[in-house]
């Protein structure tokens, strides 16, 4: 995921587009952040209230997947605009 993220940033730079204004960049950043949060939750072994931690983990993961779909659509539009 991070390698693709880096490639996307390079693509925007090569096209001369402003990086921080790109919805594709923003969705990619959000997905990486959500996946990092999920990794931290899982790495801690769901410390504390395991039931709540597992529920949060599931919702964060589901949100990440939904944003990935939006990210893919935005990436396709970006690629077709070249």
C-alpha positions in Angstrom: 0.0 0.0 0.0 2.7 2.5 0.9 4.7 1.7 -2.3 1.5 2.4 -4.3 1.0 5.6 -2.3 4.5 6.7 -3.2 4.0 6.0 -6.8 0.8 8.0 -6.8 2.5 11.0 -5.4 5.2 10.7 -8.0 2.6 10.5 -10.7 1.0 13.7 -9.5 4.4 15.5 -9.4 5.2 14.4 -12.9 1.8 15.6 -14.1 2.5 19.0 -12.5 -0.7 18.8 -10.4 -0.9 20.1 -6.8 -0.5 17.2 -4.5 -2.4 18.4 -1.5 -5.4 19.4 -3.5 -5.8 16.0 -5.1 -8.8 14.0 -3.8 -6.9 10.8 -4.8 -4.0 11.9 -2.5 -6.3 12.7 0.3 -8.1 9.4 0.2 -4.8 7.5 0.0 -3.5 9.4 3.0 -6.7 8.5 4.9 -6.5 4.9 4.0 -2.8 4.6 5.1 -3.8 6.3 8.4 -6.7 4.0 9.0 -4.6 0.9 8.2 -1.9 2.1 10.6 -4.5 2.6 13.3 -5.8 -0.9 12.7 -2.3 -2.3 12.8 -1.6 -0.6 16.2 -4.9 -2.0 17.6 -4.1 -5.5 16.5 -0.4 -5.3 17.6 -1.4 -4.4 21.1 -3.4 -7.6 21.3 -6.6 -5.7 21.8 -5.5 -4.5 25.2 -8.2 -3.5 27.7 -11.7 -4.1 26.7 -11.1 -6.7 24.0 -14.7 -6.6 22.9 -14.7 -2.9 22.3 -11.2 -3.0 20.7 -12.3 -5.7 18.3 -15.4 -3.7 17.4 -13.4 -0.6 16.7 -10.9 -2.6 14.7 -13.7 -4.0 12.5 -15.3 -0.6 11.9 -12.0 1.1 11.1 -11.1 -1.7 8.7 -14.5 -1.5 7.0 -14.2 2.2 6.7 -10.7 1.8 5.1 -12.1 -0.6 2.6 -14.9 1.8 1.6 -12.5 4.6 1.2 -10.2 2.3 -0.9 -13.1 1.9 -3.4 -13.5 5.6 -3.6 -9.7 5.9 -3.9 -9.7 3.4 -6.8 -12.3 5.3 -8.7 -10.4 8.6 -8.2 -7.2 6.9 -9.4 -8.9 5.6 -12.5 -10.2 9.0 -13.3 -6.7 10.5 -12.7 -5.1 7.9 -14.9 -7.6 8.4 -17.7 -7.0 12.2 -17.6 -3.4 11.8 -18.7 
